[in-house]
Amino acid sequence: FASNPARNVVENITDTAGVRSNLCSLFSSENISYENVATGFYMNELNHTANGLFYPKGGWKFLANHLLSTVSSKGGDIYTNVKVKNILIEEGEVVGVEVGRNETARVKKGGHVV
């Protein structure tokens, strides 16, 4: 069962087109055709979906805002909605970026450019 293509399993379960369609919709993930992938793969995906996916409390915006406030509280600089004009490299390492209207943001000692 697990090694058979999902298409074969669905066709053996029912002759009803609507039921087949609904079952096949369960197997459509990651743009992978259910016709050629083993049913076991999809069973694993369904199990992960049922038990592993989550939506952050407060939403993704809350998560992003928390990340931004944490970076700021640690002394990091945050630039949003600016174009990066140049990446500054010294001795083979990124040491800063030139952003916006010729403003340069340099990495603090031990810091990172993300």
ChimeraX commands (.cxc) that place a marker at each C-alpha (Angstrom):
marker #1 position 0.00,0.00,0.00 radius 0.5
marker #1 position 2.60,2.57,1.06 radius 0.5
marker #1 position 4.85,1.98,-1.94 radius 0.5
marker #1 position 2.05,2.09,-4.54 radius 0.5
marker #1 position 1.48,5.33,-6.42 radius 0.5
marker #1 position -1.30,7.34,-4.80 radius 0.5
marker #1 position -3.22,7.29,-8.08 radius 0.5
marker #1 position -3.49,3.48,-7.97 radius 0.5
marker #1 position -4.64,3.50,-4.36 radius 0.5
marker #1 position -7.33,6.12,-5.04 radius 0.5
marker #1 position -8.57,4.24,-8.12 radius 0.5
marker #1 position -8.84,1.02,-6.09 radius 0.5
marker #1 position -10.76,2.69,-3.26 radius 0.5
marker #1 position -13.68,4.06,-5.29 radius 0.5
marker #1 position -15.20,4.43,-8.75 radius 0.5
marker #1 position -17.03,7.63,-7.81 radius 0.5
marker #1 position -15.48,10.66,-9.54 radius 0.5
marker #1 position -16.34,13.10,-6.73 radius 0.5
marker #1 position -14.81,10.89,-4.06 radius 0.5
marker #1 position -11.72,10.37,-6.21 radius 0.5
marker #1 position -11.40,14.12,-6.70 radius 0.5
marker #1 position -11.63,14.76,-2.96 radius 0.5
marker #1 position -9.11,12.06,-2.14 radius 0.5
marker #1 position -6.73,13.35,-4.80 radius 0.5
marker #1 position -6.96,16.86,-3.34 radius 0.5
marker #1 position -5.53,15.40,-0.12 radius 0.5
marker #1 position -2.54,14.19,-2.09 radius 0.5
marker #1 position -1.77,17.47,-3.83 radius 0.5
marker #1 position 1.10,19.12,-2.04 radius 0.5
marker #1 position 4.26,20.94,-3.07 radius 0.5
marker #1 position 3.14,20.82,-6.71 radius 0.5
marker #1 position 3.92,17.10,-6.83 radius 0.5
marker #1 position 1.58,14.98,-8.90 radius 0.5
marker #1 position -0.20,12.29,-6.91 radius 0.5
marker #1 position 0.01,10.04,-9.95 radius 0.5
marker #1 position 3.65,9.08,-9.56 radius 0.5
marker #1 position 4.49,9.46,-5.87 radius 0.5
marker #1 position 4.18,6.66,-3.34 radius 0.5
marker #1 position 1.13,6.80,-1.10 radius 0.5
marker #1 position 3.36,6.47,1.97 radius 0.5
marker #1 position 4.93,9.83,1.15 radius 0.5
marker #1 position 1.53,11.49,1.18 radius 0.5
marker #1 position 0.45,9.70,4.34 radius 0.5
marker #1 position 3.53,11.14,6.03 radius 0.5
marker #1 position 2.68,14.61,4.68 radius 0.5
marker #1 position -0.90,14.36,5.95 radius 0.5
marker #1 position 0.32,13.26,9.37 radius 0.5
marker #1 position 2.73,16.21,9.51 radius 0.5
marker #1 position -0.02,18.60,8.46 radius 0.5
marker #1 position -2.41,17.28,11.09 radius 0.5
marker #1 position 0.15,17.29,13.90 radius 0.5
marker #1 position 2.94,19.65,12.95 radius 0.5
marker #1 position 1.75,22.85,11.31 radius 0.5
marker #1 position 0.99,25.93,13.35 radius 0.5
marker #1 position 0.06,29.56,13.07 radius 0.5
marker #1 position 1.95,31.84,15.46 radius 0.5
marker #1 position -0.17,33.30,18.25 radius 0.5
marker #1 position -0.77,36.88,17.20 radius 0.5
marker #1 position 0.08,36.11,13.57 radius 0.5
marker #1 position 3.20,36.48,11.46 radius 0.5
marker #1 position 3.24,40.27,11.90 radius 0.5
marker #1 position 3.51,39.81,15.67 radius 0.5
marker #1 position 6.45,37.47,15.13 radius 0.5
marker #1 position 8.18,39.95,12.79 radius 0.5
marker #1 position 7.60,42.86,15.17 radius 0.5
marker #1 position 9.02,40.84,18.06 radius 0.5
marker #1 position 12.10,40.00,16.00 radius 0.5
marker #1 position 12.57,43.68,15.11 radius 0.5
marker #1 position 12.23,44.83,18.72 radius 0.5
marker #1 position 14.70,42.17,19.87 radius 0.5
marker #1 position 17.28,43.25,17.29 radius 0.5
marker #1 position 16.80,46.90,18.32 radius 0.5
marker #1 position 17.08,46.13,22.03 radius 0.5
marker #1 position 20.43,44.40,21.37 radius 0.5
marker #1 position 21.78,47.49,19.61 radius 0.5
marker #1 position 21.13,46.34,16.05 radius 0.5
marker #1 position 20.16,48.68,13.25 radius 0.5
marker #1 position 17.09,47.90,11.18 radius 0.5
marker #1 position 16.47,49.30,7.73 radius 0.5
marker #1 position 13.18,48.64,5.98 radius 0.5
marker #1 position 11.92,49.69,2.57 radius 0.5
marker #1 position 15.36,50.84,1.42 radius 0.5
marker #1 position 17.39,49.74,-1.55 radius 0.5
marker #1 position 20.78,48.22,-0.92 radius 0.5
marker #1 position 23.15,50.07,-3.22 radius 0.5
marker #1 position 26.35,48.30,-2.30 radius 0.5
marker #1 position 27.60,45.56,-0.01 radius 0.5
marker #1 position 30.83,46.57,1.72 radius 0.5
marker #1 position 33.44,43.84,1.80 radius 0.5
marker #1 position 36.81,44.04,3.54 radius 0.5
marker #1 position 39.30,41.20,3.67 radius 0.5
marker #1 position 36.72,38.84,2.23 radius 0.5
marker #1 position 34.01,39.57,4.83 radius 0.5
marker #1 position 30.86,41.68,4.70 radius 0.5
marker #1 position 31.34,44.68,6.98 radius 0.5
marker #1 position 28.30,46.75,6.03 radius 0.5
marker #1 position 25.90,47.95,3.42 radius 0.5
marker #1 position 25.29,51.19,1.60 radius 0.5
marker #1 position 21.56,51.87,1.65 radius 0.5
marker #1 position 19.09,54.49,0.56 radius 0.5
marker #1 position 20.58,57.86,-0.23 radius 0.5
marker #1 position 24.24,57.02,0.27 radius 0.5
marker #1 position 23.83,56.09,3.93 radius 0.5
marker #1 position 26.26,53.47,5.13 radius 0.5
marker #1 position 25.43,50.96,7.84 radius 0.5
marker #1 position 28.55,49.26,9.16 radius 0.5
marker #1 position 28.63,46.07,11.20 radius 0.5
marker #1 position 29.46,46.51,14.84 radius 0.5
marker #1 position 32.26,44.31,16.20 radius 0.5
marker #1 position 30.97,40.75,16.43 radius 0.5
marker #1 position 27.81,41.69,14.53 radius 0.5
marker #1 position 26.16,40.45,11.37 radius 0.5
marker #1 position 24.54,41.76,8.23 radius 0.5
marker #1 position 21.27,40.01,7.47 radius 0.5
marker link #1:1,2 radius 0.2
marker link #1:2,3 radius 0.2
marker link #1:3,4 radius 0.2
marker link #1:4,5 radius 0.2
marker link #1:5,6 radius 0.2
marker link #1:6,7 radius 0.2
marker link #1:7,8 radius 0.2
marker link #1:8,9 radius 0.2
marker link #1:9,10 radius 0.2
marker link #1:10,11 radius 0.2
marker link #1:11,12 radius 0.2
marker link #1:12,13 radius 0.2
marker link #1:13,14 radius 0.2
marker link #1:14,15 radius 0.2
marker link #1:15,16 radius 0.2
marker link #1:16,17 radius 0.2
marker link #1:17,18 radius 0.2
marker link #1:18,19 radius 0.2
marker link #1:19,20 radius 0.2
marker link #1:20,21 radius 0.2
marker link #1:21,22 radius 0.2
marker link #1:22,23 radius 0.2
marker link #1:23,24 radius 0.2
marker link #1:24,25 radius 0.2
marker link #1:25,26 radius 0.2
marker link #1:26,27 radius 0.2
marker link #1:27,28 radius 0.2
marker link #1:28,29 radius 0.2
marker link #1:29,30 radius 0.2
marker link #1:30,31 radius 0.2
marker link #1:31,32 radius 0.2
marker link #1:32,33 radius 0.2
marker link #1:33,34 radius 0.2
marker link #1:34,35 radius 0.2
marker link #1:35,36 radius 0.2
marker link #1:36,37 radius 0.2
marker link #1:37,38 radius 0.2
marker link #1:38,39 radius 0.2
marker link #1:39,40 radius 0.2
marker link #1:40,41 radius 0.2
marker link #1:41,42 radius 0.2
marker link #1:42,43 radius 0.2
marker link #1:43,44 radius 0.2
marker link #1:44,45 radius 0.2
marker link #1:45,46 radius 0.2
marker link #1:46,47 radius 0.2
marker link #1:47,48 radius 0.2
marker link #1:48,49 radius 0.2
marker link #1:49,50 radius 0.2
marker link #1:50,51 radius 0.2
marker link #1:51,52 radius 0.2
marker link #1:52,53 radius 0.2
marker link #1:53,54 radius 0.2
marker link #1:54,55 radius 0.2
marker link #1:55,56 radius 0.2
marker link #1:56,57 radius 0.2
marker link #1:57,58 radius 0.2
marker link #1:58,59 radius 0.2
marker link #1:59,60 radius 0.2
marker link #1:60,61 radius 0.2
marker link #1:61,62 radius 0.2
marker link #1:62,63 radius 0.2
marker link #1:63,64 radius 0.2
marker link #1:64,65 radius 0.2
marker link #1:65,66 radius 0.2
marker link #1:66,67 radius 0.2
marker link #1:67,68 radius 0.2
marker link #1:68,69 radius 0.2
marker link #1:69,70 radius 0.2
marker link #1:70,71 radius 0.2
marker link #1:71,72 radius 0.2
marker link #1:72,73 radius 0.2
marker link #1:73,74 radius 0.2
marker link #1:74,75 radius 0.2
marker link #1:75,76 radius 0.2
marker link #1:76,77 radius 0.2
marker link #1:77,78 radius 0.2
marker link #1:78,79 radius 0.2
marker link #1:79,80 radius 0.2
marker link #1:80,81 radius 0.2
marker link #1:81,82 radius 0.2
marker link #1:82,83 radius 0.2
marker link #1:83,84 radius 0.2
marker link #1:84,85 radius 0.2
marker link #1:85,86 radius 0.2
marker link #1:86,87 radius 0.2
marker link #1:87,88 radius 0.2
marker link #1:88,89 radius 0.2
marker link #1:89,90 radius 0.2
marker link #1:90,91 radius 0.2
marker link #1:91,92 radius 0.2
marker link #1:92,93 radius 0.2
marker link #1:93,94 radius 0.2
marker link #1:94,95 radius 0.2
marker link #1:95,96 radius 0.2
marker link #1:96,97 radius 0.2
marker link #1:97,98 radius 0.2
marker link #1:98,99 radius 0.2
marker link #1:99,100 radius 0.2
marker link #1:100,101 radius 0.2
marker link #1:101,102 radius 0.2
marker link #1:102,103 radius 0.2
marker link #1:103,104 radius 0.2
marker link #1:104,105 radius 0.2
marker link #1:105,106 radius 0.2
marker link #1:106,107 radius 0.2
marker link #1:107,108 radius 0.2
marker link #1:108,109 radius 0.2
marker link #1:109,110 radius 0.2
marker link #1:110,111 radius 0.2
marker link #1:111,112 radius 0.2
marker link #1:112,113 radius 0.2
marker link #1:113,114 radius 0.2
view
